[in-house]
Amino acid sequence: MVNLAYAGRTYPPTAPYAVGREHVRDFARAVGATHPAHHDVAAARALGHPDVIASPTFAVVVAQRAEAQLIEDPDAGIDFSRVVHAEERFTHHRPIHAGDELVTVLHVDGIVERAGLSMVTTRCEIAAADGEPVATVVSTLAVRGPEQPVRGPEQPTGAPA
């Protein structure tokens, strides 16, 4: 099960993530974002941006790199094979664009257990290398507990499986 003591934990800032122009373009193609500012530098600059801008959900790429600190922490007790994303919310302070160097601080805002399911809520504060806030990503992961034996209709509760 998930270690409840991790609620309230804050991880150190990640190493900077360099947002590449092709990363932005590839992600935009993958999610079907067709606005020219996601693909064409001239179109983005015409809108006042220094380079192509990422589609809004691109922030998940950066956030998941930070969330890996929790997922890969053996003492956290999270078996990723038992994880389902329950919710994800984005708050953008400014667009992410190619050329950004982004640093993320991961906060474990809460862990709640119910009926063998742990709900883990994390918050990733993404900032430019100079500290300028860029985005906040709040995720809730549902972590299933250990498998329970399945009982058939002919097996009363309490009978050996």
Secondary structure, 3 states (H helix, E strand, C coil): CCCHHHCCCECCCCCCEECCHHHHHHHHHHHCCCCHHHCCHHHHHHCCCCCCECCHHHHHHHHHHHHHHHHCCHHHCCCHHHEEEEEEEEEECCCCECCCEEEEEEEEEEEEEECCEEEEEEEEEEEECCCCEEEEEEEEEEEECCCCCCCCCCCCCCCCC
